[in-house]
């Protein structure tokens, strides 16, 4: 069982994105097996001290983890890591088997169909959540902070808007490897400006969002194809 000391103290981050950064930190620990199914998350006070955040931020982060199916909270007892529902289904060994190019080629086939369905089926609430994800992305980028969680959230929200849970499960199985920037090692970056690439990616996200807002499946499919094709070219060394 993991203990509260497993989460090392982190640096203090801008207040506008603390909850999203905390969600990303805890999710990565779960995905890497530092926190395993059945493990109890560190106490609220421990996370406050370790990450330099308020109790409100911790509660918001735990709420997001619950909504994403990562943890379950028992009031008066604590929050516990859940066994992922796809344990006996599709499992992708993204650490060793799939390169950046492999993942993007998979996503080209998957997400161009998903976004067309999302454009037809999305609710007003889902559209608002996509807008929030893009706003969060832009704010994080402006603060020179990681926007990986907001990027991933946007794509997962599109999958959820299809109404077909299998789109969500496949994307979730990719974890943070869904976002190419997380797969590029420092030695491979060379002169690549990841912040500039993130800016270009979000311009493409806006085109996808606009098509979904108009409920135009053909435009949404074309915008997603452009985004993922461009990403494949930007990370062609992967």
C-alpha positions as CSV (number, residue, x, y, z in Angstrom):
1,X,0.0,0.0,0.0
2,X,1.2,3.5,-0.8
3,X,1.5,5.9,2.1
4,X,1.1,9.7,2.3
5,X,4.8,10.1,1.9
6,X,4.6,8.7,-1.6
7,X,3.6,12.1,-2.9
8,X,6.6,14.3,-2.8
9,X,6.3,18.0,-2.1
10,X,5.9,20.0,-5.3
11,X,6.6,23.5,-6.2
12,X,3.9,26.1,-5.7
13,X,2.0,26.9,-8.9
14,X,-0.2,29.8,-10.1
15,X,-3.5,29.8,-8.3
16,X,-5.5,29.8,-11.6
17,X,-4.5,26.3,-12.5
18,X,-3.6,24.6,-9.2
19,X,-6.6,22.2,-9.3
20,X,-5.8,21.1,-12.8
21,X,-2.2,20.6,-12.0
22,X,-3.0,18.6,-8.9
23,X,-5.4,16.4,-10.9
24,X,-2.6,15.8,-13.5
25,X,-0.1,15.0,-10.7
26,X,-2.3,12.5,-9.0
27,X,-3.5,10.9,-12.2
28,X,0.1,10.3,-13.3
29,X,0.9,8.7,-10.0
30,X,-2.1,6.3,-10.4
31,X,-1.2,5.5,-14.0
32,X,2.4,4.8,-13.1
33,X,1.4,2.5,-10.3
34,X,2.7,4.7,-7.5
35,X,-0.8,4.8,-6.2
36,X,-2.5,1.4,-6.9
37,X,-6.1,0.2,-7.0
38,X,-7.3,0.0,-3.4
39,X,-4.7,2.5,-2.1
40,X,-6.0,5.4,0.0
41,X,-5.1,8.8,-1.2
42,X,-3.1,10.9,1.2
43,X,-5.2,13.0,3.6
44,X,-6.4,16.4,2.6
45,X,-4.0,18.1,5.0
46,X,-1.1,16.0,3.6
47,X,-1.8,17.1,0.0
48,X,-2.2,20.7,1.2
49,X,1.3,20.6,2.7
50,X,2.9,18.6,-0.1
51,X,1.6,20.7,-3.0
52,X,1.3,24.1,-1.3
53,X,-2.4,24.4,-2.1
54,X,-5.6,25.2,-0.3
55,X,-8.2,22.7,1.0
56,X,-10.6,24.1,-1.6
57,X,-8.2,23.2,-4.4
58,X,-7.7,19.7,-3.0
59,X,-11.4,19.1,-2.8
60,X,-11.9,20.4,-6.4
61,X,-9.2,18.1,-7.6
62,X,-10.6,15.0,-5.8
63,X,-14.0,15.8,-7.3
64,X,-12.5,15.8,-10.8
65,X,-10.8,12.5,-10.1
66,X,-14.1,11.0,-9.0
67,X,-15.8,12.3,-12.1
68,X,-13.1,10.7,-14.3
69,X,-13.5,7.4,-12.5
70,X,-10.0,7.4,-10.9
71,X,-11.1,7.4,-7.3
72,X,-14.0,6.8,-5.0
73,X,-14.6,8.7,-1.8
74,X,-16.1,7.3,1.4
75,X,-17.2,10.1,3.6
76,X,-15.4,10.1,6.9
77,X,-13.0,7.5,5.7
78,X,-11.1,8.9,2.7
79,X,-10.7,8.5,-1.1
80,X,-9.5,5.3,-2.7
81,X,-8.0,4.5,-6.1
82,X,-10.4,2.5,-8.2
83,X,-9.6,-0.5,-10.4
84,X,-10.0,0.7,-14.0
85,X,-12.9,-0.8,-15.8
86,X,-10.9,-1.7,-18.9
87,X,-8.5,-4.0,-16.9
88,X,-9.8,-7.1,-18.7
89,X,-10.5,-5.3,-22.0
90,X,-8.3,-3.3,-24.3
91,X,-4.8,-2.7,-22.9
92,X,-2.2,-0.7,-24.9
93,X,1.4,-0.8,-23.8
94,X,2.0,2.8,-24.6
95,X,5.3,2.9,-22.7
96,X,7.1,0.6,-25.1
97,X,4.8,-0.5,-28.0
98,X,3.6,2.7,-29.5
99,X,5.6,5.6,-30.8
100,X,4.2,9.2,-31.2
101,X,3.5,8.4,-34.9
102,X,1.8,5.2,-34.0
103,X,-0.5,6.9,-31.5
104,X,-1.4,9.7,-33.9
105,X,-2.2,7.3,-36.7
106,X,-4.5,5.5,-34.4
107,X,-6.1,8.7,-33.3
108,X,-6.6,9.8,-37.0
109,X,-8.9,6.9,-37.6
110,X,-10.6,7.1,-34.2
111,X,-11.1,10.7,-33.5
112,X,-12.2,11.9,-36.9
113,X,-15.2,9.6,-36.5
114,X,-15.7,10.5,-32.9
115,X,-15.7,14.3,-33.5
116,X,-18.3,13.9,-36.3
117,X,-20.6,12.0,-33.9
118,X,-19.9,14.6,-31.2
119,X,-20.9,17.4,-33.5
120,X,-24.3,15.8,-34.0
121,X,-24.9,14.6,-30.5
122,X,-23.2,17.0,-28.1
123,X,-25.3,18.7,-25.4
124,X,-25.1,22.4,-24.5
125,X,-23.4,21.3,-21.2
126,X,-20.8,19.3,-23.0
127,X,-20.1,22.2,-25.3
128,X,-19.6,24.5,-22.3
129,X,-17.2,22.0,-20.8
130,X,-15.2,21.9,-24.1
131,X,-15.1,25.7,-24.0
132,X,-13.8,25.6,-20.5
133,X,-11.1,23.1,-21.4
134,X,-9.8,25.4,-24.2
135,X,-10.0,28.5,-21.9
136,X,-8.0,26.6,-19.3
137,X,-5.5,25.5,-21.9
138,X,-5.0,29.1,-23.0
139,X,-4.6,30.4,-19.5
140,X,-2.1,27.7,-18.6
141,X,-0.1,28.4,-21.8
142,X,-0.1,32.1,-21.0
143,X,1.3,31.3,-17.6
144,X,4.1,29.2,-19.2
145,X,2.7,26.1,-17.3
146,X,1.8,22.7,-18.5
147,X,-1.4,22.5,-20.5
148,X,-1.4,18.8,-21.1
149,X,-4.3,18.1,-18.7
150,X,-6.5,20.6,-20.4
151,X,-5.5,19.3,-23.9
152,X,-6.3,15.7,-22.8
153,X,-9.6,16.8,-21.2
154,X,-10.7,18.5,-24.5
155,X,-10.2,15.4,-26.5
156,X,-11.9,13.2,-23.9
157,X,-14.9,15.5,-23.8
158,X,-15.3,15.1,-27.5
159,X,-15.2,11.3,-27.0
160,X,-17.8,11.5,-24.3
161,X,-20.1,13.7,-26.5
162,X,-20.4,10.8,-28.9
163,X,-22.5,8.9,-26.4
164,X,-20.4,5.8,-27.2
165,X,-18.4,4.7,-24.2
166,X,-15.9,2.8,-26.3
167,X,-14.4,5.9,-27.7
168,X,-13.8,7.1,-24.2
169,X,-12.3,3.8,-23.1
170,X,-9.8,3.7,-25.9
171,X,-8.6,7.2,-25.4
172,X,-8.4,6.7,-21.7
173,X,-6.3,3.6,-22.3
174,X,-3.7,5.9,-23.9
175,X,-3.4,8.0,-20.8
176,X,-1.1,11.0,-21.0
177,X,0.4,9.4,-24.2
178,X,-2.7,10.9,-25.9
179,X,-0.8,14.2,-26.0
180,X,2.4,14.0,-28.2
181,X,4.4,16.5,-26.1
182,X,4.4,14.0,-23.2
183,X,6.2,11.4,-25.4
184,X,9.1,13.6,-26.7
185,X,12.2,13.2,-24.6
186,X,14.5,16.1,-24.0
187,X,17.3,14.6,-26.1
188,X,14.9,14.3,-29.0
189,X,13.6,17.9,-28.9
190,X,16.6,19.7,-30.4
191,X,15.5,23.2,-31.2
192,X,11.7,22.3,-31.1
193,X,9.8,25.0,-29.2
194,X,7.1,23.0,-27.4
195,X,5.3,26.1,-26.3
196,X,5.0,27.3,-29.9
197,X,3.7,23.8,-30.9
198,X,1.1,24.0,-28.1
199,X,0.0,27.4,-29.4
200,X,-0.5,26.0,-32.9
201,X,-2.3,23.0,-31.5
202,X,-4.8,25.2,-29.7
203,X,-5.5,27.2,-32.8
204,X,-6.5,23.9,-34.4
205,X,-8.6,23.0,-31.3
206,X,-10.5,26.2,-31.8
207,X,-11.4,25.2,-35.3
208,X,-12.6,21.8,-34.0
209,X,-14.7,23.5,-31.3
210,X,-16.3,25.9,-33.7
211,X,-17.4,23.1,-36.0
212,X,-18.9,21.2,-33.0
213,X,-20.6,24.3,-31.8
214,X,-22.2,24.7,-35.3
215,X,-23.1,21.0,-35.2
216,X,-21.4,20.5,-38.5
217,X,-20.0,17.0,-38.6
218,X,-18.2,17.3,-41.9
219,X,-16.3,20.4,-40.8
220,X,-15.6,18.8,-37.5
221,X,-14.1,15.8,-39.1
222,X,-12.0,17.9,-41.4
223,X,-10.8,20.1,-38.5
224,X,-9.8,17.0,-36.5
225,X,-8.0,15.5,-39.5
226,X,-6.1,18.7,-40.0
227,X,-5.1,18.9,-36.3
228,X,-3.9,15.3,-36.0
229,X,-2.2,15.3,-39.4
230,X,-0.3,18.5,-38.4
231,X,0.5,17.0,-35.0
232,X,2.0,13.9,-36.8
233,X,4.2,16.2,-38.9
234,X,5.2,18.3,-35.9
235,X,6.3,15.2,-34.0
236,X,7.5,13.2,-37.0
237,X,10.7,12.2,-35.1
238,X,8.5,10.2,-32.7
